[in-house]
Amino acid sequence: MFLSTKKCEGIGECVKECPTEAIRLIEGKAFSCITCGACEEACPNRAIFRNRYGGYVVDRAKCNACGVCELTCPVNSIKIEEGMVKGICARCGICAEACPINARLDAYDIIEDRQIQFLESLNLTIPPKERFKKEDEKVERINVVTDDNKCTLCKRCEYYCPTEAIQVKINLEGKCTQCRVCEDVCPADAISDNTIDPEKCTLCLKCLKECPNKAIYIDDFEVKIKKPDPSEEIEGAIVSCLNCGLCAESCGKGALKMADGKLRYDPTLCKDCESLDCLEVCPVGTIKLSDDPNQKIKGFCVSCGKCVKACDISEARSFKNITWDGSVSEDCISCGICAELCPKDAITLKRGTIDVDLEKCILCEKCGIHCPVDAIPKTTMHKKLIKDGFTLIEDKLCMQCKLCKKICPEEAIFETEDGRLVIDDSKCIYCGACSNACPARAVLFEREFEVSS
């Protein structure tokens, strides 16, 4: 919750700016809703729910202004005026920004502030962003990752992966990527440095069949390699299983499981499965149906290290311990996509940043994959962009708090002459910030993602 510190002088800017009228001045101090959730529990119409900021929102389409929430509120913050519920904190954080003397703080920030005061009394100072972080305040997992600066996108790792957990997409299909698979499979040692020795070649066509990029062909009884033009450069992306374990958690048959931090698969348990939830939850989309009649799915990394050994020239593939302390860059626009899509409900929104429950986070990177401004770190090259969407403010539900307008990162919401709030479709990026912040659930919103090409 947001609280007033001892510095509060009763200036009242927080009271003026609070979009839900959840702050009052009592004996010269600002007091507000404590976001305890009692109103949500008491509401007979289920019209109150917890939003992604950790505050509470009234669904005005369900609310009939019965007054139970008002009677239940332990701090008498809630009031009903003209059939509209007010006084419930949505945790938007505007009050903290509005205070000219920084007297309004998040409860966690108050704890931190007191710790700072104690340290300062000991003549100790700590940089703000590094204040009280401990070495163990992070989430971690081990998996094989690709060094983008070293990877040549040759597809060698993709070829040698036994579970087809690596996908390499490039712009030069049908041309040689110098993966050297043809050299490895040639039984006559007829291929060297991407050149075929016609005197040694036996025309067994093994290289033609095994070439990952289909760059080898036969012409008049001579095997040839189609190479890129000098002006052509290989561009694309490599995506592989993150070893996050979401597929194992979703597997109702127990065919996938995590054992000592590594994925294991029993196809005999998978054959009768019809739901195939593992395909849906995979954050990078590597898990797919298999063509092998003996197993139903493919695309999960078993940490065998075959790709690491195969990448013997550029050494772009390696086992790494991936960690995250929950921090994001200053580019965060509080859109809420990360909190919305997190499969473990580990993310809570704050103005300009997020809070991450590291005990829940499993580093599936779904938040980073979908983040429209790349404010969240990720190791995968897999990326999803907002393709299209729909945003509309329902006038009958809107309580005119204008919080959507204040929080919109693109300034796509404007007020008409008659006081209505309208979306400018030419500016809207369908990020969802307005929908997540709206304390009256008046924003009708949908969006569609697509994989970045």
Protein Blocks (a to p, Z undefined) as FASTA:
>chain_A
ZZddfklgolommmmmmmnlpacceehiacddehlommmmmmmnlpaccdfkopacddfk
lpgolommmmmmmnlmacceehiaehiaehlommmmmpmnlpaccfklmmmmmmmmmmmm
nopacdfklmmacfklccddddddddfklpgolommmmmmmnlpaccddfkghiaehlom
mmmmmmnlpagghiacfklpgolommmmmmmnlpacceehiacdddddfkbccedddddd
ehlommmmmmmnopacceehiacddfklmmmpmklmmmmmmmnlpaccdfbfkbfbehia
ehlommmmmmmmnomaccdddddehiacfkbgolommmmmmmnlpaccdehiacddfklp
golommmmmmmnlpaccfbfbdcddfbdcddddfklpgolommmmmmmnlpaccdfkopa
cddfklpgolommmmmmmnlpaccdddddddZZ
